[in-house]
Amino acid sequence: MNMRKIFLSLAILLLAAPSVHALNMQPGKGVTVQPARATWNTGFFQEALVRRGLEELGYKVKRPRDLQNPLFYKSVYLGDVDYWTNGWFPIHYSQMPKNFFEKADLYGYVVKSGGLQGYLVSKREADKFGITSLADFKRPEVKKAFDRDGDGKAELTACPPGWGCEKTIDHHLKVYGLKNDIKPIKASYEAGMASALGQYKSGGPAFFYTWAPNWTVFKFKPGKDVVWINVPEINPTENQKNSVEKLTVSGVEGAVTDPVKLGFIVADIRIVANKRFVEANPAIKKFFEVFTLSLADINEQNTRMNEGEKSARDIARHVDQWIAKNRTTWNSWLDEARKAAE
């Protein structure tokens, strides 16, 4: 009877051996990967998580190169970098080189329909002046309330050069005839928003562009501190014309109307990678396809960064904590990636 038990145990171990091996295998061993990273730090967390995943799969992952959008898309097309986690679509399509999809592609969904974008105004000023749309900034009393430097224009905390949103904001100011009424501030977004927050806390007005996931919607509570306002009418950019219905959104907390004409498409945040690189690494392809995050998790981490936890060591700790909290999900992604490499 004892011998029978021993043989039965050995048989079970032998049957289990392939799965144990699969759980421990490192399909990326000996392969070096060069990621890129966006210039906005609200995208650093997801980049660090994906990088950690590839490292656990055995890949040697270099430090990411911080690139402006057009330079990244050209670089990944040429194969100078392998991937990034910061593609916003359809917003970024216009920044891709011709024939981009011959050599690169989009993979998975970091956040599907998660990139909410638009203009926000401090609620006290919106209530005082009856602001519901960008068109209200044509009114002299509204411009004066938001004019900090005395040039006769309302200051809008906008997007730095090279960001996809910069072109959309410029489009709005042109088509709605607001170039003489609103001045977009295109310096560092983080510095601009810190200034806007400081001014608001001192009793001043706030007028800014933002997106979610982002720490701004934690510091400025929509519906309490600020409100999302409309564009005067739906007038899409060339790249928005195939998704006009997504420029108006229902159920936005803190919006002045429901639905609200945001003027920006709710974007899918996706991984973009070089095709040859992905095809040579099926484990990476599968990991890209299954990796996803909740807006709540990204917003929470972004807020911690804004409160001072923004060093590389801090972000690595945030990654450790997220993985520990979501261990079952994380392991399932790694297991799927390993199986894809068999």
N, C-alpha and C positions, 0 to 999 in steps of 0.2 A: 504493500500500500504506500509506503514512504517513497519507494522508487517511482511508483506511478505519479505521485505528486511532483517529484523532482522533474520527471520527463514533461509533465503538463506545464510546469513553470517555465522550463526551457523553451517549450514550443511557443508559449505566450510571449516570451522575450524575443524570440526570433521573428515572430509575426510583427511585433512592435518596433523592431529595429529600424526599418526603413523610415517610419514616421519620426522616430527619435533623431535619426540622422538628418531628416529634412528640417526639423526644427532648429538644428544646430549648424546647418551648412551656411557657408558664406559665398554666395554665387559671384560676388563682386571682388573677390580676392585677386589682387594684382592689377586692378583697373583703377585708373585715376580719373576723377571727374572735376570739371571746372564749372561751377555754377555762377550765375550773376544774381544781382539783387537790385531792387528798385531804390530810388533815392528817397522815398517817403518811408519813415521809420515805422509806420503802422503796418507795413508789410514784412518787417524783420522777423516776427515771431513764426509765421508760417514757413518762411525760408529756413529758419533754424530747425524747425521740426522735420521738414523734409530732408534736410542735410543729415540730421541725426539718424533718420530712418535708413538712408543709404549707407551710412557708416556702420550701422548694425547689420546690414546685409554684406558687409565686408569691403565696400568700396573705400578708396582713399579719396576724400573730398577736400579739395582745396578751399581756401578762404574765398568767399564770393566777391566778385567784382561789382562795385556799385556803379550802375550805368543809367544814363538817361534813356527814356523809352526808345527813341529812334535808333540810338546806338546799339542798344541791346538787340533789337529785332534784326539789324544788319549783322551783328556779331553772331547770333545764333544761326542765322541763315548761312553764313560763311563757315560755321563750325569753330569759330574762335572761342565761343563759350558753349556749354552743353544745354543749359536750361535755366529758367527762373520760375518762381511760383507766383509772379505778380502781374499776370496778364489780365487786363480788364476789357471785356468784350460786350458789345461791339465797339467800344470807345477807341481801342488801340488799333483797329484795322487800318485806319488812315496813316499810321506811323510805320507800317510794314513796307519793306522794299517790294518792287515788282516781282511777281512769281514766287512770293514768299513760301507758299504751301508746296512748292516742288521740293524744298529741302528742309522744311520745319513744319510743326503742327501743334495743335492744342490737345491737352490730355487731362482727363478727369475734371472735377469741379472742386476747387478749394472751398468756394462758397457759391452755390447756385442761386441766382437772382438775389444776391446779397449786397451788391454794391449800390446802395441808395445814395443819390446825390442831389444837391440843390442849394438854394439860398435861404439863409436864416436871418431874422431880425430880432433884436431884443423885444420881448413882449410888451414891456412898458411903453416903448416908443411906438410899436405897432398899434397898441390900444389907443394911445394919445392922439396919433395922427391918422388912424384908420388905414394903416398900411396892409394891403393884401396882395400887392403885385409889384414887380420891378417898375412898372409904369408910374407908381406913386412917387418915385424918386425924380420925376420931372417937376414935381410941385416944389416951389421955392422954400416953403417952411420945412419940408422933409429934407431937402438937400442941406439946408443950413444946420439942421439938427445933427447930421452925420458928417459935416465938414470940419475936420480937425485942423487942417492947415490953412484955411481961409482962401482957397483957390476957387470956391464956388461949386465944387463937386463933392458928392458923398464918397467917402473912402470905403471901398469893398476889399476885405481881405480875400485875395484870390489865389491863383495857382502860379507857381514858378514857371519860367520858360522851359519847354520840353515836356511838360505834363499834358496828358490828353485833355484834361479839363480846361487848360488855358485857351485852346482854340475854340472850345464851345462857349466859354464866357465871352471871348472876343466877338464871336458870331452873334451872341445875344445883344451885346451892346450896340452892334452895327444894325441888325435888322429891326430892333425895337427903338432905334434912334436915341440911344442913351449915352453916346460917347461924350456929350457935353454936360452930362448930369452925374455920371458915376465914374470914378477913377479906380481901376483895379490895382491893388498893391501886389506886386509879383515877386517880392523878396522871399526869403526863406519862409515856407509855410508855418513851420513850427514856431519860429520867432514871431511871425505875424499874428498867429493865434494866441500866443502867450501875451502879446501886447493887447489884443482885443479883449482877452479875459481880464487882464489887469484893469483896463479902462472900464469894463462893465462892472467889476467889483467896486470901483471907485464912484459908481453912479452914472457913468457915461453910457452912450448907446453902443450897440454891437450890430454889425452887418458883415456877414461873411458867407463864403461858399464852404461847404464841407461834404463829406461822404461818410458812409458807414459801411464797414466797421471803422471806428475812429474814436479816440478819447474825447473829442470835442462834444459828442452827444452825451457824455457822462458829466462833463464840467458845465456845459450849458444844457439844462434839461428842457427838451422840447415840450411845449405846453405850459411850462412854468417860467423858465428864464427867457426862452426864445420861441419863435414860431417859424415853421416852413412857409414860404410865400410862393405865389404863382409867378410864372412868366406871363406877359400880357396875352399871348395867344400861342398856339403850337405852330412854330416855324422851324422845322428841323434842319440840321446841318445835312450835308450830302450823305454822310455815313449813318445818319439817323433815319433816313427816308424809308428804309425797309422795316423799321421798328417803331413807327409813329405811335402806335397804340401804347407803347411802353413809356411814353413821355408824360402821360397822365397816370397817376397812381392813387389807388383807394386805400383807406385804412392806415394812413401815415399819422402816427401819434404826434400831436402838436402842430398839425397843419392848419392854416387859416380857413381852408375849405376841404370838403371831402366829396369827390376826389380833388386832388391838387395837381395843377399843371407845373411839374417840376422843371421841365425843359431838358432834363437829362434822363437817359435810359437807365433803368435799373440793370446793373451789369452783372454778368457772370465772371467770377474771379477764377482763372484757370492757369494751369501749368503750361508753359510753352517750351518746347524742346526741339533740338535738331533731330531730324528723322533718322539719319544714319546712326547717331548715338543711341537712340531709343531702340532701334531694330537690333543693334548689337548687344543690347542689355535687356532681355525680356523681364528680368526681375524688377528693373527700374520702371519699365513700362507699366507693369501691373501695380507697382506701388503708387505711381502717379495717378493711375485710374481709380484706385480705391481711397486714396487720401482725401479727407474732407474735414472741415472744422465748422463749428457753430459760430454765428455772429456773437453770441453771448461770450464765448470763450475768448474770441479775438478782442472784443471790446474791453473785457476785464483785464487782459494782459496789456493792451494799449494804455489803459488808464494807469496801471502800475508804472509803465515806462514814463508817462507824463509826470508822474509824481516823484520821479528821480531814479527809478530802477531801470536804467537804459544802457548800461555798459554791456559789453559782450558777455561778461561773467553773469550779470543779472539775467540776460536773456537765456543763457544756457541753464540757469537755475529754473527759470519759468518753464523751459522745455522739460527738465527733470520732473517738475511738479505736475505738469500736465500729463506726462506719460504715466507717472505713478497713479494718478487719479483715473486714468483711462486705460489701464494695463490690458484688459481683455480685448478692447478694440484695437489697441496698438499691436498686440501680438497677432491678432487675426490678419492685420494688414501685412505684417512681415511674413506670416505663414503663406498667404496668397502669393506674395512676391517670390518666395522660395520655390513654391510649387511651379510657378510659371517658368522658372529657370531649369527645371528638371528635364 
